[in-house]
Amino acid sequence: MGTSTATRSTVTDVQVQETKPGPQTTEFWLAIFGNAIGIAQLTGVWEYLPSGQNRWVLMAIAIINALYAVGRGQAKSGVGFLTAERRR
């Protein structure tokens, strides 16, 4: 039987640079817009849904904020923007 050696590629000295600052991104403004609409609904300023449906508004706000947090985390870590050299 032959023996095999496993090789592992490592990335060293990689400087991760954020793609854009938060306020210059689309997801930032979508999160702000979504939060503003949700707060307007919850406070009664804009009653698009009956007040008994506010749990869905709260859920939508939570999902919007979670997606924004994930998107910013990916942007800061460079996920999705790996070049061929960084993959080696």
N, C-alpha and C positions, 0 to 999 in steps of 0.2 A: 504494500500500500504506500502510496505517495503522501507526503505531507505538504500541506499548503500553509502559507503564511497570509494572514489577513492584513491588508493595508488599509489605513484609514487616512483620508485626506482631511487636513485641517486648514482653517483660514486664520492667518495671523496678521497682526498689524492692519486690520481693516478699520478704517474710520467711518463710522456711520454718520451720515449727515441727513438731517430732517429735510424732506422735500420742500415744504413751505411752512412758514409760521401759521399757527392756527387760524387767525382771522383772515388769512388770504385763501382759505380753502372753502370749497363748496359745502363739505359736510359741516363745517362750523356754522355757516349761515342757515343751512337746513335745520340744524339743531336749535339755533336761536329762534327761527321762525316757528318751528314745531312747539317749542316751549312757550312762546308768546301766545300762540293760539290756544294751547292747553290751559295756560293761566287765565286767559280771557274767558274761556268756557267755565273754569272752576269758580271764578269770582263772580260770574253772572254778567260780565260786561258784554259778552257775545254768547247768547244762548242758542247755539246751533242744535244741540242735543237736549232732550229733557234732563232735568237735574238728576233723575234716577240713574242715568247712564254715565255719570261721572267716573265710575270705576274704570270704564273703558278709556276715558281720557287720561286717567292716571297711568294706566297700563301703556298707552301709546307714548306718553312722555317718558316713562321708564325705558321703553324699547329704543326710542330716539336717542336718549342719553347713553344707553349702553352701546349702541352702534357707533355713536360718535367717539366714545372712549376706545373702542376696539380699533376704529379707523385711525385715530391719532397714535395709538400704540404701535400699529403696523407701520405708519409713516415714520415714526421715530426709530423703529428697529430696522427699517429698510426692506421689509417684507414686500414682495411684488416688484421691487425695483433692483433686483440683483442682476448685475452684468455677468457676462460669460466668465470674466476673470475672477469675480468674487465667488462663483459657483465651484471653482476648482479646489 
